[in-house]
Amino acid sequence: MFSTKIIEEVDRSHFEELIDERKDSLRVSPHALDHLSNAQRKIFSEEDLKRIILSERPEGVGRQRNECYAVFYKRKDGYLKLILNIKEARIDIITFINVGSMPNLKRLSDGE
């Protein structure tokens, strides 16, 4: 079974290149919005999630053991964590969640 544990930090410039190369093939998985109430769906739409990825610079990016990417965007009350599956020809937004803090990704790159 593949773990969702973050195993390495991904350079933000490299991540932005991956996004730029696939920006026309960005899609939101049906699962991404399943857990939202109707009120929350008015706050987070598919277009909002796409806009965040295409226009905001993440605070940190990590690659998970399952080869998905955990991407952290700073918010006033913590971070928005998006899970992306970046394939050869497209990007799928798998899910997202608000979290209070971001893991220390630097320590993963230092071999700890």
C-alpha positions, 0 to 999 in steps of 0.5 A: 500500500502506498503511503501519503507520507511526504518523503522529499521536498520539491524545489518550488521552481521545479514545481512551477515548471511542472504546473506551467507545462500542464496548465491547460490540462488542470482538472479537479477530481470529483473526490476533491469537492465531495467532503464540502457542504453546500455553503463551503462549495460557495467558498471553494469552487473548482475555478478557485482551486485552479486559480490558486495553483496557477497564480499563487506561489506555494510556501512549500511542496513535498512529494509523497511516497504515493508519488502525489504532491502535497502543496502548501499555500499560506493563509491568514489562519494556517495553510491550505494543503492541496494534494495533486497527482501530476501526470505526464500530460495533466494535473489532477487536484485530488483533495485539499484541506486547511491545516494549522501548520506545514511540516518542515520539508527542509529536514527531508532534504537533509536526509533526516 
